[in-house]
Amino acid sequence: MYKHLYSKFLQGHEGKLHLAAHSHHFWPDVSLTGHMRYWEVASTLSDHKWDEILGAELLKGQNHIAEILKLSNPKQIAFAPNTHELLTRLLSCFLEQKKLKVLTTKSEFHSFSRQINRLKEFPEVEVVELDNELENFPEILLQNITDDLDLIFISQVFFNSGRILPSALINQIIQKKNLSTIFVLDGYHGFCAVPTDLSAFEKDIFYLAGGYKYAQAGEGMCFMSIPENCQLRPVYTGWFASFTTLSSSTKEVQYAEDGFRFWGATQDLSALFRFNAVWDEFKKLGLTVDTIHTYVQSLQKEFIKIVPAAQCDLERQGHFLFMEFASVDETKKAYEDLLKAGIITDYRGRRLRFGFGMYQDEQDLKRFKIVNF
Ligand SMILES: Cc1ncc(COP(=O)(O)O)c(C=O)c1O
């Protein structure tokens, strides 16, 4: 139904079934037009290309993101090459403090857990890491929201299970936390996959996501929405954070009043052009995150009929399913056997993950019948 939109990546994977749309999503053909436009802008405008990139193109990207997430002020969205950079910039806001206390879960992305584990080696840093898979996780989470917390960092959709953090719980976290506690919602597995309405939360959360998964734009474009009137002054800062204050002669380092205060420095924004080309095209075709989600859920329902072990509550699930094996070795073997059969998946620990997208159809899933799990 939608496969024609991905003809180039499908050609590039002829004979294979890419069931890892949750990992690196295929790029629609039209992304190439966006990519080429970046080159054209560079070749015709050279140094002045930044007026175009950080002008009309940036605003277009911010508008797409704001529309997808129902954010009221697109200018509060800051960009960086990866989410790790944005996370580090946020963490740098705490450098002036004597201590740092973080509340998080055991299921956050690798760069986060690695970074926070390294920081934990300092006696001033305390990290409370909760098991998000416990039945009573919501209660435990709320109990752990204390006044001395500096940062809460939680995924919107967990990378190892695909489970969605319910909006009601996000709301409860906001109600319970201190105003000064920074709440980051890591939306990388939710953005452009799960219909998301941040309008009620935008003043209270930092939403983090990026381009190479369901946004279908490839690597190089991550973003964070910053609450309006945020006065944080990241210590890790680059010259893009103060365009509006470049000529200021005050001693204190100045920051932009909008999302630019969280930018770094010169970066390759070709992924922004790809992202805009893709979501311009989807808009023209009437394809929204809701449409994509409904389609993906229909594939997931079919897949569960073929692989019952991947069964779960689809209403609480992002765009991948998983199947758990008894050991990591068994999981790895299943992954490798599938790969030999031309079926591309991936795994995290004992969980084999299957990710769905518009470049697959029901017929493709029948290939799974050959597998005897
Ligand atoms: C939940 C989550 N957040 C963020 C990222 C991306 O991290 P980075 O942009 O720092 O490479 C990933 C990548 O898989 C992820 O799963």
The ligand as an SDF file (V2000), in Angstrom:
LIG
                    3D

 16 16  0  0  0  0  0  0  0  0999 V2000
   15.3750    5.6810   23.6840 C   0  0  0  0  0  0  0  0  0  0  0  0
   16.4930    6.2160   22.8220 C   0  0  0  0  0  0  0  0  0  0  0  0
   16.9240    7.4780   22.9800 N   0  0  0  0  0  0  0  0  0  0  0  0
   17.9160    7.9940   22.2130 C   0  0  0  0  0  0  0  0  0  0  0  0
   18.5210    7.2350   21.2370 C   0  0  0  0  0  0  0  0  0  0  0  0
   19.5920    7.8260   20.3450 C   0  0  0  0  0  0  0  0  0  0  0  0
   20.7000    8.2260   21.0070 O   0  0  0  0  0  0  0  0  0  0  0  0
   21.8630    9.1320   20.3210 P   0  0  0  0  0  0  0  0  0  0  0  0
   21.1580   10.1350   19.4650 O   0  0  0  0  0  0  0  0  0  0  0  0
   22.5570    9.8160   21.4380 O   0  0  0  0  0  0  0  0  0  0  0  0
   22.7310    8.2130   19.5530 O   0  0  0  0  0  0  0  0  0  0  0  0
   18.1280    5.9270   21.0480 C   0  0  0  0  0  0  0  0  0  0  0  0
   18.8010    5.1070   20.0430 C   0  0  0  0  0  0  0  0  0  0  0  0
   18.5720    3.9480   19.8660 O   0  0  0  0  0  0  0  0  0  0  0  0
   17.0860    5.3890   21.8590 C   0  0  0  0  0  0  0  0  0  0  0  0
   16.6830    4.1320   21.7130 O   0  0  0  0  0  0  0  0  0  0  0  0
  1  2  1  0
  2  3  1  0
  2 15  2  0
  3  4  2  0
  4  5  1  0
  5  6  1  0
  5 12  2  0
  6  7  1  0
  7  8  1  0
  8  9  2  0
  8 10  1  0
  8 11  1  0
 12 13  1  0
 12 15  1  0
 13 14  2  0
 15 16  1  0
M  END
$$$$
